Amino acid sequence: MIIVMKAGAAKQDRDEVLKRIRECGYQPHVIHGATRDVIGAVGDDRGKLVLQSIESMHGVESVVPILQPYKLASKEVKREPSVIKISEAVSIGGRELIVMAGPCSVESEKQIIESAEAVKAAGAQMLRGGAFKPRTSPYSFQGLEEEGLKLLAKARQLTGLPFVTEVVNPETAELVAEYADILQIGARNSQNFALLKKVGQLKRPVLLKRGMSMTIQEFLMSAEYIMSEGNQAVILCERGIRTFETATRNTLDLSAIPVLKEKTHLPVIADPSHGTGHYHYVAPMAYAAVAAGADGLIIEVHPDPEHASSDGPQSLKPAKFNLLMARLQLFAEAAERTL
C-alpha cells in the first residue's frame, strides 16, 4: 500500500503513521518528494486491508493499493525519476548522461591507472573494473580480489573518478563496500537473493545487471529485493539477454530501456560491451541506447585488449573510446541530455 502524506504534514504526523504501519506488521519505506512524503508499506498482501484505517490519521491524504508485484521500484510509489547521488560530481538519473568506463578486470597497477587516466581524458565520469570476477570456467582469471580493490582506490585518488566494481557473494560484500562507490551485481547473480538482500543492507548504491534469461518483471523483482532491505539507491543495467542469435555474444534488448522507464522510477543504463561481445559493435549500440532513453552507459576500455585477462574482444582501445565519446555528444544533444 502507498500512504500519501499531505503537503506540509508535520514530522510528528509522519512518525505516528510509521509507528502504525509497523504495528500492522508491515515495513515502512519513506520516499521524500518535492512537496510531500510518500510511505510504501510492504508486507503480506493478505492483511493489507487493515492499512486502510491509516487514511483517517492526521496528516494523511490517501491510502492507495500498489498493483504491481514490485512495490518500491514501481512508479505507483514514486512518479518522478529517482536521481542517485554517487559523489559530489556524479549523479545518475538526471539530465546528464553518465559514462562508466574501464577494463573488465584489474590486472596490475599500471594497467588500471593507465585505463583510468585514458577514460577520464575522454570524458567518462566513472571508472569500472573488476576485482572479484565470477567466470564461467573455474580455470579462468578470477580477479585480484582485495589487491584489485586497493588498486581501484588508488586510481580514484589519482584521477578523482569514483568507481563501480562487482560483488560476487555475501561474504565479501562488506569488504567491497569499504572501497567501492557503486556495488555491481552481475548477470549471473541477479537472482542470488541472499546477495541481493546483503547489498540492500549496505549503504552503497547498487548497479543491478539484468540476468541472461530474465523478464522485465523478474528484473524489477530483483531490484525489489535490494530496496526492501532499505537501500533505495538502485541503478538498473540492460546488458543483453540470451537468444538463439550467435553473431553477437548476447542480444542487447534496447526495447527494455523505454519499457523500464515506463514502469519504474529507477535510473536505467546500458552495457553495449557485454550486450554485443565485439568491440566494433559497441559504439553503434551505445548511441542507440542513448536514443532509447538510457541514463548512462558502462563500457569496457583496455589499453591492450589483445592481452587482456578477460573480455578482450569486446574492449575498446583508448583511441576508439575517445572517438565514441566525441560522437556521443551529438546523440546526447539530440536526446536533450548533457554529457
Secondary structure, DSSP 4 states (H G I P E B T S, - for coil): -EEEEPTT--HHHHHHHHHHHHHTT-EEEEEE-SS-EEEEEES-GGGGGGGGGGGGSTTEEEEE---SS--TTBTTT--SPP-EE-SSS-EESSSB-EEEEE-SB---HHHHHHHHHHHHHHT-SEEE-BSS---SSTTS----THHHHHHHHHHHHHH---EEEE--SHHHHHHHHHH-SEEEE-GGGTT-HHHHHHHHTSSS-EEEEPPTT--HHHHHHHHHHHHHTT---EEEEE--B--S--SSSSB--TTHHHHHHHHBSS-EEE-HHHHHSSHHHHHHHHHHHHHHT-SEEEEEB-S-GGG-SS-GGGPBPHHHHHHHHHHHHHHHHHTT-B-
